């Protein structure tokens, strides 16, 4: 009996030379299903890994947005304090 697991993809998926319904045809079909299952499994694992990476990226974006918001608030407070100090200096310079 041939070992279909040791054949290349080209040998497995090429035009079969065995008779339909034969033992060789059965094992060829089993090997095709096995390879298809493994391919689908790897594809699913890759999609899960990609989804996990997207979740981590979204979490990082949330953290970045949080700190960006507080940075903008800090800049606004700094501008306000600077504006008040300029006004106070102008008032102090104008008073004799």
C-alpha positions in Angstrom: 0.0 0.0 0.0 1.3 3.4 -0.9 2.0 5.9 1.9 0.1 9.0 0.8 1.4 11.1 3.6 4.9 11.0 2.1 3.8 12.2 -1.4 4.1 15.8 -2.5 1.0 18.0 -3.1 1.5 17.6 -6.8 1.4 13.8 -6.5 -1.7 13.8 -4.3 -3.7 16.4 -6.2 -2.6 15.5 -9.7 -4.9 13.4 -11.9 -5.3 10.1 -10.0 -4.2 6.9 -11.6 -6.2 4.6 -9.4 -9.7 3.3 -10.0 -12.6 5.0 -8.2 -13.7 3.0 -5.2 -10.3 1.2 -4.9 -8.3 1.1 -1.7 -5.7 3.5 -3.2 -8.5 5.9 -4.1 -9.8 5.8 -0.6 -6.4 6.6 1.0 -5.8 9.3 -1.5 -9.1 10.9 -0.5 -8.3 10.6 3.2 -4.9 12.3 2.6 -6.6 15.1 0.7 -9.0 15.6 3.6 -6.2 15.5 6.1 -4.2 18.1 4.3 -7.3 20.3 3.9 -8.0 20.0 7.6 -4.5 21.0 8.5 -4.6 24.0 6.1 -7.9 25.2 7.6 -6.6 24.7 11.1 -3.5 26.8 10.3 -5.7 29.5 8.7 -7.9 29.6 11.7 -5.0 29.9 14.1 -3.6 32.7 12.0 -6.9 34.6 12.0 -7.2 34.2 15.8 -3.6 35.5 16.2 -4.5 38.5 13.9 -7.6 39.2 15.9 -5.6 39.1 19.2 -3.1 41.6 17.7 -5.9 43.9 16.7 -7.3 43.8 20.2 -3.9 44.7 21.7 -3.6 47.5 19.2 -7.0 48.8 20.1 -6.1 48.7 23.8 -2.9 50.6 23.1 -4.9 53.2 21.2 -7.3 53.7 24.2 -4.3 54.3 26.5 -2.7 56.7 24.0 -6.0 58.6 23.7 -6.2 58.9 27.5 -2.8 60.4 27.8 -3.3 62.6 24.8 -6.5 64.0 26.4 -4.6 64.8 29.7 -1.7 66.3 27.7 -4.2 68.7 25.9 -5.7 69.7 29.2 -2.2 70.4 30.6 -1.4 72.6 27.6 -4.6 74.5 28.0 -3.9 75.1 31.7 -0.4 76.3 30.8 -1.7 78.7 28.2 -4.3 80.0 30.6 -1.6 80.6 33.3 0.7 82.2 30.8 -2.1 84.5 29.6 -3.0 85.5 33.2 0.7 86.2 34.0 1.1 88.4 30.8 -2.0 90.4 31.8 -0.8 90.8 35.4 2.6 92.0 34.1 1.0 94.5 31.8 -1.2 95.8 34.6 1.8 96.0 37.0 3.9 97.8 34.3 1.1 100.3 33.6 0.6 101.2 37.3 3.0 104.0 38.6 
